């Protein structure tokens, strides 16, 4: 079992390293967003504010404008029928908790879906069990 866990961890490390180099190559296509609420991304908490978001094929980065606060997180490709005209962030609101769910780059039919952490899945199940409504909130890039 330990050997399997080691190989899985090694594979994930290699994938993340490859994805990081790809994400830095696409950082030029980053978009700026004004987020009016606190939110989480893959377990990282961020306060309301202005953010710069860049995405690669399997990795995305969010950085608070004017500060060094950032997170890099894994994503999976997410197709759409109609490409959005402007870049967008899609959040899931459950109760008073906001979680970044998807990223869309203007003019592209393939977006990125953020992978949920175990604690995020657990929190959403608990909130749903208490009757909290799940709502999608879409923010458009400000640049």
N, C-alpha and C positions, 0 to 999 in steps of 0.2 A: 504494500500500500504506500509506504514511504517513497519507494522508487517511482511509482506512478505519479505521485504528487510532485516529485522533483522534475520529472519529464514535462508535466503539464506546466509547471512554473517556468521551466526553461523555454518552452515553446512560446508562452505568453510574453516573456521577456524579449525574445527575438522579434516577435510580432510588434510589440510596442516600440522597440528601437527602430524598426523599419518604418513604422507609421510616423514616428516623431520626425524622421528626416523628411518624409513626404509632407507633413503638416508645415514644417518650416519653409518648404519650397512654395507653399500656397499662402503664406502669411500675408502676401501682398494683397490678396483678395479679401482681406478682413473687412468686416462691417462694424459700424458703431451703433450701439443701441442704448436708449435711456430706459432703464428698468425701474418702475415706480414702486416696487415692493421687494422685500427680502425673499431669497429663493435658495434652493440647493441644486447642485450639479454633482452627480456621482458621489454624494456624501459630503461635499464641500459646501459650506454655508457662505452666502454672499449677501451683503446689505444692498438696499436700493441704491441706484446710482448709474453712472455712465460706464459702459463696458465695450470692449473691442473683442469681437469673436471671429476666429479664423477656423476653417475646417479643412481637413484632408479627407481621404477616402474612408479611413477607419479611426481617425483621431481628430479631435477638435481641441481648441484652446480658448479659454475665456480669460480676459485680463481687465482689471478695473482701470479705467482711463486715469492717467496721472499718478498711478501708484504701482507698486510691484506685486500686488495681490493677483494671483492667477491660479488656474487649474487646467490641467490637461487630462482629457478623459476619452475613453473608447466609445466609438459609435459604430453603427451598422448602416449601410446604404438603405434609403427609404424612397421608393419611387412615388411619383404623383402623375395624374393624368394631364394636368395643366401646370406649366411652370409659373411660379409667382413672378410678378413684374419686379418686385423689390425683395431684398433679403429679409427674412423673418425668423423670429424665435417663437417657438410654440411651448407654452408652459401648461402644466396640469395643475389646477387648483383643487385641493381637497381640504375642506375646512379653511383654516388660515395658512396652510402650508402650500407653497408654490415650488414645483420641481420642473427644471428644464427638460422637455421631452424631445423636441425636434429642432433642427436648424435647416433653413432653406436659403440658398443663394439665388438672388434674382436671375431669372432667365434660364435656370437649370432645372431639369425634370427629376433629377436625383438629389434628394436631400440626405440628411443624417439623423438617425434616431439614437438618442443617448441611452446607453445601457443602464438599467436600474440596479442599484445596490440591494443587497439582501434587506438592509434596514429600511430602505425606501419602499420595497414591496410589502414588508411587514406593516409599516406605518399606513400605507394606503389601504390594506386589508382591514386594519383596525378602525380607520376613519369611516370606511364604507359600512362596516358592521354597526357603527354608531349612527348611521343614517346621513353622514355628510355627503353632500352632492359633489360630484366630480365635474369640473368645468375646464374647458380649454380656453387659454388666453393667448392671443396672437399679438406680438409686437413687431412693428415694421422698423427697418433700419433708419437711422436719423441722418446718414451722410448723403 
